[in-house]
Amino acid sequence: MMSKRVLVVLDFDGLLVNSYALLRDTMAGFGLDVGDEQRFRNRRKFLKYLGGGKELLNNLVGMGLPKTGRLRERLTACYCERGYVYPEFIDVLNRMIRSRHVHCGIVSRNFTLRPGTTIRTVLRRSGIAEEHLDFVVPIPVGAKKTEVLAGMWAARYQAALLLADEVGDYHAAREAGYESMMGTYGFDTRERLMRRGEVPSHALYDTPAELAAALRARLAGYRPRFLRWPRWAPGRTGSRRWPPPTNSDLRGRCTPRDRA
C-alpha cells in the first residue's frame, strides 16, 4: 500500500467557515452587538467577542454578558444548524480525502461545545466526506498550536502544509517546519498578516477561490495526477462504468500486438 507523503493541515474558523456571521447571529440572540465585520477583524482576542469601544459599553452596561456555558451552547447550535464550508473548498477537500498520497484534516481552536463533533457536522452538511477524513483535532484552551503541529510531523512526509488565517497560526507553522498558505478573508486582515505577522505576500490569498485553486496547484507539484479522477470514477463526466473493470473482465481483450 502506498504511503501518504504530503501532510495538509487546515484551520477551520475563518478559513473554511464564515465564523463572523455565526458569532454575530449568536451574540444578537443575547441582545449583544459585535460590530461590523471589518472592525471585528481588527480587534484582538476577547474583544472580538465583546465588541469594540463603540459596542463594548452597551454590551456590558445595557444587557450584561451571558454566562460562557449558555453562549457556547447557543454558538454550537448555530454552527450545526447554519454553518457551511465555503463552496470553493468542497471539491478540493473531497479530492484530498480520496487521494492515496495526501494525509489531511482539521486542527482548530474552535470555541463551541464538543468542537470535534461540531466541526464534523458542518463538514458533513456541506457535502464533505468527513467520515474518511484522516483527523479532526480540537486544540484545548491553553495548548500551543506549535506543539500540536510538531507532534503531527513525521519523516515520511515530503512536505507539510498549513492553511490558516491568523498571525499566530503562521508563526506556529514556521516554528514547526510547515509551509503556510494564508487566507486574508478570515480573522486577520492582509495588512495585519503582513505587518504584524511578517507573512510574505506570495503566501497570502484574498478569497476562498484563490486559496483553493492555489492548494490544488501546490499539491499537483508533488503528484501531478493525484487530483484527477480515474476514467471509471463515479460522478466523472462521461463515466461509463462502476465499479472499475477487473482482470477477468479484461481477459481476452488484448490485441495481437499486445500478445506478441
Contacts in CASP RR format, 6 or more apart in sequence:
PFRMAT RR
TARGET T0000
AUTHOR 0000-0000-0000
METHOD contacts of the structure
MODEL  1
MMSKRVLVVLDFDGLLVNSYALLRDTMAGFGLDVGDEQRFRNRRKFLKYL
GGGKELLNNLVGMGLPKTGRLRERLTACYCERGYVYPEFIDVLNRMIRSR
HVHCGIVSRNFTLRPGTTIRTVLRRSGIAEEHLDFVVPIPVGAKKTEVLA
GMWAARYQAALLLADEVGDYHAAREAGYESMMGTYGFDTRERLMRRGEVP
SHALYDTPAELAAALRARLAGYRPRFLRWPRWAPGRTGSRRWPPPTNSDL
RGRCTPRDRA
2 100 0 8 1.000
2 101 0 8 1.000
3 156 0 8 1.000
4 99 0 8 1.000
4 100 0 8 1.000
4 101 0 8 1.000
4 102 0 8 1.000
4 103 0 8 1.000
4 134 0 8 1.000
4 156 0 8 1.000
5 101 0 8 1.000
5 156 0 8 1.000
5 157 0 8 1.000
5 158 0 8 1.000
5 159 0 8 1.000
5 222 0 8 1.000
5 223 0 8 1.000
6 101 0 8 1.000
6 102 0 8 1.000
6 103 0 8 1.000
6 157 0 8 1.000
6 158 0 8 1.000
6 159 0 8 1.000
6 160 0 8 1.000
6 161 0 8 1.000
6 219 0 8 1.000
6 222 0 8 1.000
6 223 0 8 1.000
7 103 0 8 1.000
7 104 0 8 1.000
7 152 0 8 1.000
7 153 0 8 1.000
7 154 0 8 1.000
7 157 0 8 1.000
7 159 0 8 1.000
7 160 0 8 1.000
7 161 0 8 1.000
8 96 0 8 1.000
8 102 0 8 1.000
8 103 0 8 1.000
8 104 0 8 1.000
8 105 0 8 1.000
8 160 0 8 1.000
8 161 0 8 1.000
8 163 0 8 1.000
8 215 0 8 1.000
8 219 0 8 1.000
9 104 0 8 1.000
9 105 0 8 1.000
9 106 0 8 1.000
9 107 0 8 1.000
9 149 0 8 1.000
9 152 0 8 1.000
9 160 0 8 1.000
9 161 0 8 1.000
9 162 0 8 1.000
9 163 0 8 1.000
9 178 0 8 1.000
10 16 0 8 1.000
10 93 0 8 1.000
10 104 0 8 1.000
10 105 0 8 1.000
10 106 0 8 1.000
10 107 0 8 1.000
10 162 0 8 1.000
10 163 0 8 1.000
10 164 0 8 1.000
11 106 0 8 1.000
11 107 0 8 1.000
11 108 0 8 1.000
11 162 0 8 1.000
11 163 0 8 1.000
11 164 0 8 1.000
11 165 0 8 1.000
11 166 0 8 1.000
11 169 0 8 1.000
12 106 0 8 1.000
12 108 0 8 1.000
12 110 0 8 1.000
12 119 0 8 1.000
13 19 0 8 1.000
13 108 0 8 1.000
13 109 0 8 1.000
13 110 0 8 1.000
13 111 0 8 1.000
13 187 0 8 1.000
14 20 0 8 1.000
14 165 0 8 1.000
14 185 0 8 1.000
14 186 0 8 1.000
14 187 0 8 1.000
15 163 0 8 1.000
15 164 0 8 1.000
15 165 0 8 1.000
15 183 0 8 1.000
15 186 0 8 1.000
16 85 0 8 1.000
16 86 0 8 1.000
16 89 0 8 1.000
16 106 0 8 1.000
17 79 0 8 1.000
17 83 0 8 1.000
17 84 0 8 1.000
17 85 0 8 1.000
17 86 0 8 1.000
17 122 0 8 1.000
18 86 0 8 1.000
19 186 0 8 1.000
19 187 0 8 1.000
20 34 0 8 1.000
20 37 0 8 1.000
20 40 0 8 1.000
20 41 0 8 1.000
20 186 0 8 1.000
22 75 0 8 1.000
22 78 0 8 1.000
22 79 0 8 1.000
22 82 0 8 1.000
22 83 0 8 1.000
23 34 0 8 1.000
23 48 0 8 1.000
23 49 0 8 1.000
23 75 0 8 1.000
24 34 0 8 1.000
24 35 0 8 1.000
24 40 0 8 1.000
25 78 0 8 1.000
25 82 0 8 1.000
26 71 0 8 1.000
26 74 0 8 1.000
26 75 0 8 1.000
26 78 0 8 1.000
27 33 0 8 1.000
27 34 0 8 1.000
27 49 0 8 1.000
27 71 0 8 1.000
29 74 0 8 1.000
30 63 0 8 1.000
30 65 0 8 1.000
30 66 0 8 1.000
30 70 0 8 1.000
30 71 0 8 1.000
30 74 0 8 1.000
31 63 0 8 1.000
32 55 0 8 1.000
32 59 0 8 1.000
32 63 0 8 1.000
32 65 0 8 1.000
32 66 0 8 1.000
33 51 0 8 1.000
33 55 0 8 1.000
33 58 0 8 1.000
33 59 0 8 1.000
34 40 0 8 1.000
34 48 0 8 1.000
34 49 0 8 1.000
34 50 0 8 1.000
34 51 0 8 1.000
34 55 0 8 1.000
35 51 0 8 1.000
35 52 0 8 1.000
35 54 0 8 1.000
35 55 0 8 1.000
38 189 0 8 1.000
39 52 0 8 1.000
39 54 0 8 1.000
40 48 0 8 1.000
40 51 0 8 1.000
41 186 0 8 1.000
41 187 0 8 1.000
41 188 0 8 1.000
41 189 0 8 1.000
42 189 0 8 1.000
42 192 0 8 1.000
43 51 0 8 1.000
43 52 0 8 1.000
47 56 0 8 1.000
48 187 0 8 1.000
50 56 0 8 1.000
50 59 0 8 1.000
50 60 0 8 1.000
50 65 0 8 1.000
51 59 0 8 1.000
59 65 0 8 1.000
65 71 0 8 1.000
66 74 0 8 1.000
69 113 0 8 1.000
72 111 0 8 1.000
72 112 0 8 1.000
72 113 0 8 1.000
73 113 0 8 1.000
75 111 0 8 1.000
75 112 0 8 1.000
76 112 0 8 1.000
76 113 0 8 1.000
76 114 0 8 1.000
76 118 0 8 1.000
79 112 0 8 1.000
79 118 0 8 1.000
79 121 0 8 1.000
79 122 0 8 1.000
80 118 0 8 1.000
80 121 0 8 1.000
80 122 0 8 1.000
80 125 0 8 1.000
83 122 0 8 1.000
83 125 0 8 1.000
83 126 0 8 1.000
84 122 0 8 1.000
84 125 0 8 1.000
84 126 0 8 1.000
85 93 0 8 1.000
85 122 0 8 1.000
85 123 0 8 1.000
85 126 0 8 1.000
85 127 0 8 1.000
85 128 0 8 1.000
86 208 0 8 1.000
86 212 0 8 1.000
87 208 0 8 1.000
88 207 0 8 1.000
88 208 0 8 1.000
88 209 0 8 1.000
88 211 0 8 1.000
88 212 0 8 1.000
89 208 0 8 1.000
89 211 0 8 1.000
89 212 0 8 1.000
90 126 0 8 1.000
90 127 0 8 1.000
90 128 0 8 1.000
91 212 0 8 1.000
92 212 0 8 1.000
92 215 0 8 1.000
92 216 0 8 1.000
92 227 0 8 1.000
93 104 0 8 1.000
93 123 0 8 1.000
93 128 0 8 1.000
94 127 0 8 1.000
94 128 0 8 1.000
94 129 0 8 1.000
95 216 0 8 1.000
95 227 0 8 1.000
96 102 0 8 1.000
96 104 0 8 1.000
96 219 0 8 1.000
96 227 0 8 1.000
97 104 0 8 1.000
97 128 0 8 1.000
97 129 0 8 1.000
97 132 0 8 1.000
97 133 0 8 1.000
97 134 0 8 1.000
98 129 0 8 1.000
98 132 0 8 1.000
99 223 0 8 1.000
99 226 0 8 1.000
99 227 0 8 1.000
100 226 0 8 1.000
101 222 0 8 1.000
101 223 0 8 1.000
101 226 0 8 1.000
102 219 0 8 1.000
102 226 0 8 1.000
103 134 0 8 1.000
103 157 0 8 1.000
104 133 0 8 1.000
104 134 0 8 1.000
105 133 0 8 1.000
105 134 0 8 1.000
105 135 0 8 1.000
105 136 0 8 1.000
105 137 0 8 1.000
106 119 0 8 1.000
106 123 0 8 1.000
106 133 0 8 1.000
106 135 0 8 1.000
106 136 0 8 1.000
106 137 0 8 1.000
107 135 0 8 1.000
107 137 0 8 1.000
107 139 0 8 1.000
107 145 0 8 1.000
107 148 0 8 1.000
107 149 0 8 1.000
107 152 0 8 1.000
108 115 0 8 1.000
108 119 0 8 1.000
108 136 0 8 1.000
108 137 0 8 1.000
108 138 0 8 1.000
108 139 0 8 1.000
109 138 0 8 1.000
109 139 0 8 1.000
109 141 0 8 1.000
109 145 0 8 1.000
110 116 0 8 1.000
110 118 0 8 1.000
110 119 0 8 1.000
110 138 0 8 1.000
112 118 0 8 1.000
115 138 0 8 1.000
116 136 0 8 1.000
116 138 0 8 1.000
119 136 0 8 1.000
119 138 0 8 1.000
120 130 0 8 1.000
120 133 0 8 1.000
120 136 0 8 1.000
123 130 0 8 1.000
123 133 0 8 1.000
124 130 0 8 1.000
124 131 0 8 1.000
130 136 0 8 1.000
137 148 0 8 1.000
137 152 0 8 1.000
139 145 0 8 1.000
139 148 0 8 1.000
144 172 0 8 1.000
145 168 0 8 1.000
145 169 0 8 1.000
145 172 0 8 1.000
146 171 0 8 1.000
146 172 0 8 1.000
146 175 0 8 1.000
146 176 0 8 1.000
149 160 0 8 1.000
149 162 0 8 1.000
149 172 0 8 1.000
149 173 0 8 1.000
149 176 0 8 1.000
149 177 0 8 1.000
149 178 0 8 1.000
150 175 0 8 1.000
150 176 0 8 1.000
150 177 0 8 1.000
151 176 0 8 1.000
152 160 0 8 1.000
153 160 0 8 1.000
153 176 0 8 1.000
153 177 0 8 1.000
153 178 0 8 1.000
158 222 0 8 1.000
159 179 0 8 1.000
159 222 0 8 1.000
160 176 0 8 1.000
160 177 0 8 1.000
160 178 0 8 1.000
160 179 0 8 1.000
161 178 0 8 1.000
161 179 0 8 1.000
161 180 0 8 1.000
161 181 0 8 1.000
161 215 0 8 1.000
161 218 0 8 1.000
162 169 0 8 1.000
162 172 0 8 1.000
162 173 0 8 1.000
162 178 0 8 1.000
162 179 0 8 1.000
162 180 0 8 1.000
162 181 0 8 1.000
163 180 0 8 1.000
163 181 0 8 1.000
163 182 0 8 1.000
163 183 0 8 1.000
163 211 0 8 1.000
163 215 0 8 1.000
164 170 0 8 1.000
164 173 0 8 1.000
164 180 0 8 1.000
164 182 0 8 1.000
164 183 0 8 1.000
165 182 0 8 1.000
165 183 0 8 1.000
165 184 0 8 1.000
165 185 0 8 1.000
165 186 0 8 1.000
165 187 0 8 1.000
165 188 0 8 1.000
166 186 0 8 1.000
166 187 0 8 1.000
166 188 0 8 1.000
167 188 0 8 1.000
167 192 0 8 1.000
167 193 0 8 1.000
167 196 0 8 1.000
167 197 0 8 1.000
167 199 0 8 1.000
168 197 0 8 1.000
169 180 0 8 1.000
169 182 0 8 1.000
170 180 0 8 1.000
170 182 0 8 1.000
170 193 0 8 1.000
170 197 0 8 1.000
170 199 0 8 1.000
170 203 0 8 1.000
171 197 0 8 1.000
173 179 0 8 1.000
173 180 0 8 1.000
174 180 0 8 1.000
180 199 0 8 1.000
180 203 0 8 1.000
181 203 0 8 1.000
181 205 0 8 1.000
181 211 0 8 1.000
181 214 0 8 1.000
181 215 0 8 1.000
181 218 0 8 1.000
182 193 0 8 1.000
182 199 0 8 1.000
182 203 0 8 1.000
182 204 0 8 1.000
182 205 0 8 1.000
183 193 0 8 1.000
183 204 0 8 1.000
183 205 0 8 1.000
183 206 0 8 1.000
183 211 0 8 1.000
184 190 0 8 1.000
184 193 0 8 1.000
184 204 0 8 1.000
184 205 0 8 1.000
184 206 0 8 1.000
185 206 0 8 1.000
185 207 0 8 1.000
185 208 0 8 1.000
190 204 0 8 1.000
190 206 0 8 1.000
193 199 0 8 1.000
193 204 0 8 1.000
194 201 0 8 1.000
194 204 0 8 1.000
205 211 0 8 1.000
205 214 0 8 1.000
216 227 0 8 1.000
219 226 0 8 1.000
219 227 0 8 1.000
220 226 0 8 1.000
220 227 0 8 1.000
229 235 0 8 1.000
229 236 0 8 1.000
230 236 0 8 1.000
230 244 0 8 1.000
231 239 0 8 1.000
232 239 0 8 1.000
232 240 0 8 1.000
232 241 0 8 1.000
232 242 0 8 1.000
232 243 0 8 1.000
232 244 0 8 1.000
232 245 0 8 1.000
233 239 0 8 1.000
233 242 0 8 1.000
234 242 0 8 1.000
END
